[in-house]
Amino acid sequence: MTEPDLRLRAVVPAPPKVTYEALTDPAALRVWLAEHAEVDLPHRYEFWGRFTPDGAEPHQRVLHVDERTIRLAWTVDGIETTTQFELAEDEDGTLVTLSQTDLPSFEDVIADRAGARGALQTFWSLAIANLADYLAGRELTPQCDFTSADLRASVVIDATPDAVFDSMTRSEPFQRWFGAKVDIEPRLGGRFAMGGFELDPGGAKFVEFEPGRKAALLFADGETTSWELAGSEGRTRLTVTHSGFDPANPPYSAWGGWLGGLAGLRRYHELPGQGPIWRQVEIAGVPAGLLAND
């Protein structure tokens, strides 16, 4: 296998045999991974639909399969990539290693020049987070719809609006649930910079900031991410919206990152004693210091 550009390692709360079943049962895949899935190993392993990059039709081909490994050739935007799942026993369940080759450069992803392949990293991050919640019997985080320009998602979090707002607007808790270094000035007009102010001195700016209720970030390219919070009986409905982009070219990679972050935010508040699922995140070409691995 070509050296991967992406390697994600996460511990999911089930033994390897149960985890393998979740990876190979088409009905399970249709819950946590894709709109459509068909599996008949060792000959067929396909997933496609609106929740899959370049997903109008299935484009996967089985390369290797055994009781702990599934390796696929997956053609995305006409380029054949290699995707691999590896399972290993862990004291907390199963260590899942997801590897992906042939990612575009970090610069092309940031500039929205990467096409469907540019969304693979955040696609897999959200998928593995949803696999963990599926195996735990928890509600899943909304998936990215690659056929829609309406980038909006709502989740219900078992925490008060003030607690959720605080964890989204202070650097230390944000870094813990999102998994990336971030510097935040928590006030109207304050800066917000992924990778820190050293990497992005100007950052985005808070153009709305009402503690416990809502906030909005305006980015240098004119795009906006807004958060609206509504509380009831100690719980919070959080709605995240991304807008201001060219509707013919939605920023699916960035949106997938926000959705994967929501999975971590829910876990941060609802399972505080368990910590993040991630053991290692490696992405070739990402500037040093951007990722916050646990």
C-alpha positions in Angstrom: 0.0 0.0 0.0 1.2 3.5 -0.9 2.3 5.5 2.2 -1.0 7.1 3.5 -1.6 10.8 3.6 -4.1 10.3 6.4 -4.0 8.0 9.4 -6.6 8.2 12.1 -6.5 5.9 15.2 -9.5 5.8 17.5 -10.8 3.5 20.2 -14.4 2.4 19.8 -16.4 0.8 22.7 -16.9 -2.7 21.3 -14.7 -5.8 20.9 -13.1 -6.4 17.5 -15.6 -9.0 16.4 -18.6 -6.6 17.0 -16.7 -3.7 15.4 -15.9 -5.8 12.3 -19.6 -6.7 12.0 -20.4 -2.9 12.1 -17.8 -2.4 9.3 -19.2 -5.2 7.1 -23.0 -5.3 7.7 -24.6 -3.2 5.0 -27.5 -2.3 7.3 -25.1 -0.9 9.9 -23.1 0.9 7.2 -26.3 2.6 6.1 -26.6 4.0 9.6 -23.2 5.3 10.4 -21.3 5.7 7.1 -23.4 6.1 3.9 -26.8 6.5 2.4 -26.3 3.3 0.4 -24.1 0.3 1.1 -23.7 -3.2 -0.3 -21.2 -5.8 1.0 -20.4 -9.3 -0.2 -16.9 -10.1 1.0 -14.3 -10.9 -0.3 -15.8 -9.6 -3.6 -17.8 -6.5 -3.0 -17.6 -3.6 -0.5 -19.4 -0.5 -1.8 -20.9 2.7 -0.3 -22.3 5.7 -2.0 -25.1 8.3 -2.0 -25.4 11.9 -0.8 -23.3 11.4 2.4 -20.3 10.2 0.3 -17.8 12.4 -1.6 -18.2 11.8 -5.3 -21.0 9.5 -4.3 -23.4 9.4 -7.2 -22.4 5.8 -7.9 -20.2 3.3 -6.0 -16.5 3.5 -6.9 -14.9 1.0 -4.5 -13.0 -2.2 -5.2 -11.8 -4.8 -2.7 -8.0 -5.2 -2.6 -7.6 -7.3 0.6 -9.8 -8.6 3.4 -9.2 -10.8 6.5 -10.6 -10.9 10.0 -9.0 -7.7 11.1 -8.3 -5.7 7.8 -10.3 -4.3 4.9 -8.4 -2.6 2.1 -10.2 -0.9 -0.8 -9.4 0.9 -4.0 -11.7 3.9 -4.1 -11.8 6.2 -7.1 -12.7 9.8 -6.2 -12.9 12.5 -8.9 -11.2 10.0 -11.3 -8.2 9.4 -9.1 -7.8 5.9 -7.5 -7.1 6.2 -3.8 -6.5 3.4 -1.2 -8.6 3.2 2.0 -7.8 0.7 4.8 -9.4 -0.3 8.1 -7.3 -2.2 10.6 -8.7 -3.5 13.9 -6.7 -4.4 17.0 -7.7 -5.3 20.6 -7.7 -2.5 23.2 -8.5 -2.5 26.9 -11.3 -0.1 26.2 -12.7 -1.9 23.1 -11.1 -1.9 19.6 -8.4 0.3 18.2 -9.5 1.3 14.7 -6.9 2.6 12.3 -8.2 4.3 9.2 -5.7 5.0 6.5 -6.3 7.0 3.3 -3.9 7.7 0.4 -3.9 10.3 -2.4 -5.2 13.3 -0.5 -4.8 16.7 -2.2 -2.4 19.2 -0.7 -3.3 21.2 2.4 -3.0 24.4 0.4 -5.5 23.1 -2.3 -8.0 22.1 0.4 -7.8 25.5 2.1 -8.3 27.2 -1.2 -11.2 25.0 -2.2 -9.3 23.7 -5.2 -9.3 20.0 -4.1 -12.8 18.8 -5.3 -14.3 15.7 -3.6 -10.9 14.4 -2.5 -10.5 17.5 -0.4 -13.3 16.3 1.9 -11.9 12.8 2.6 -10.1 13.7 5.8 -13.1 15.3 7.5 -15.4 12.7 6.0 -13.5 9.9 7.7 -13.1 11.8 11.0 -16.9 12.2 11.2 -17.5 8.6 10.1 -15.2 7.1 12.7 -16.8 9.3 15.4 -20.2 8.1 14.3 -19.0 4.5 14.3 -18.0 4.9 18.0 -21.4 6.4 18.9 -23.2 3.7 16.9 -21.4 1.0 18.8 -22.2 2.8 22.1 -25.9 3.0 21.2 -25.7 6.8 21.2 -27.4 9.3 18.8 -25.3 10.0 15.8 -24.0 13.4 14.6 -25.6 14.7 11.3 -23.6 13.7 8.2 -22.4 16.1 5.5 -24.8 16.1 2.5 -22.5 16.4 -0.6 -25.5 17.2 -2.8 -26.7 20.3 -0.9 -25.5 23.9 -0.5 -27.6 24.3 2.7 -24.9 23.8 5.3 -26.9 23.7 8.5 -27.1 21.1 11.3 -28.7 20.8 14.7 -27.7 18.6 17.7 -29.1 18.3 21.2 -26.5 18.3 23.9 -27.0 17.1 27.5 -25.6 20.4 29.0 -26.9 23.9 29.7 -26.5 26.6 27.0 -24.1 28.5 29.2 -21.8 25.5 29.5 -22.0 24.7 25.8 -21.3 28.3 24.8 -18.3 28.5 27.2 -16.8 25.4 25.7 -17.1 26.9 22.2 -15.6 30.3 23.0 -12.6 29.5 25.2 -9.4 28.1 23.7 -8.7 25.3 26.2 -12.0 23.5 26.1 -12.4 24.1 22.4 -9.1 22.5 21.7 -10.0 19.5 23.8 -13.3 18.7 22.0 -12.3 19.9 18.5 -8.9 18.3 18.3 -7.1 21.3 16.8 -5.0 24.1 18.2 -7.1 27.3 18.4 -6.7 30.8 19.9 -9.9 32.6 20.9 -10.6 36.1 22.2 -14.1 35.5 23.7 -15.8 38.9 23.0 -17.6 40.8 20.3 -14.9 41.8 17.8 -12.5 39.2 19.2 -10.3 37.0 17.0 -10.7 33.2 16.5 -7.7 31.4 14.8 -7.4 27.7 14.0 -3.8 26.9 14.4 -3.3 29.8 16.7 -2.5 33.5 16.2 1.0 32.6 15.2 -0.3 30.8 12.1 -3.2 33.2 11.4 -2.7 36.5 13.2 -5.8 38.2 11.8 -8.1 35.2 12.4 -11.8 35.3 12.0 -13.8 37.9 14.0 -16.8 37.5 16.2 -19.5 39.7 14.6 -22.1 38.4 17.1 -21.4 37.3 20.6 -24.3 36.8 23.1 -23.2 34.4 25.9 -25.5 31.4 26.2 -27.5 32.4 23.1 -25.5 32.9 19.9 -22.3 33.8 18.2 -21.1 34.3 14.6 -17.6 34.2 13.1 -16.8 36.2 10.0 -13.8 34.8 8.1 -11.4 36.7 5.8 -13.0 35.2 2.7 -16.4 36.5 3.6 -17.8 33.2 4.8 -19.7 33.1 8.2 -20.2 30.3 10.7 -22.9 31.0 13.2 -24.0 29.2 16.4 -27.5 29.4 17.9 -28.3 27.9 21.3 -31.7 27.2 22.9 -32.0 25.5 26.3 -34.7 23.4 27.8 -34.6 21.3 31.0 -30.8 21.5 31.3 -30.2 20.5 27.7 -29.2 22.6 24.6 -30.2 22.5 21.0 -27.3 23.8 19.1 -27.7 24.9 15.5 -24.6 25.5 13.4 -24.9 27.3 10.0 -22.2 28.1 7.5 -23.0 30.7 4.8 -21.5 33.3 2.5 -19.8 30.9 0.1 -20.3 30.3 -3.6 -23.3 27.9 -3.7 -21.8 26.3 -6.8 -18.8 25.3 -4.7 -19.8 24.6 -1.1 -16.8 24.2 1.3 -17.6 20.6 2.2 -14.2 19.9 3.7 -14.6 22.7 6.3 -18.2 21.9 6.9 -17.3 18.2 7.5 -14.7 19.5 10.0 -17.4 21.4 11.9 -19.7 18.3 11.9 -16.9 16.1 13.2 -16.3 18.7 15.9 -19.9 18.5 17.0 -19.4 14.8 17.6 -16.5 15.7 19.9 -18.5 18.6 21.6 -21.3 16.2 22.4 -18.9 13.7 23.9 -17.0 16.4 25.8 -20.2 17.3 27.7 -22.1 13.9 27.8 -19.1 11.5 28.5 -16.6 13.7 30.4 -15.0 10.9 32.2 -14.2 9.0 29.0 -12.2 11.6 27.1 -11.7 11.7 23.3 -11.8 8.6 21.2 -8.8 9.7 19.2 -5.4 8.1 19.9 -3.5 9.5 16.9 -4.3 11.8 14.0 -1.7 12.2 11.2 -2.3 14.3 8.0 0.5 14.8 5.6 1.2 18.4 4.7 -0.7 20.0 7.6 1.3 22.7 9.2 3.0 21.7 12.5 1.0 22.7 15.5 -2.4 22.8 13.8 -3.5 19.4 15.1 -4.0 18.8 18.8 -3.5 15.1 19.3 -4.3 13.4 22.6 
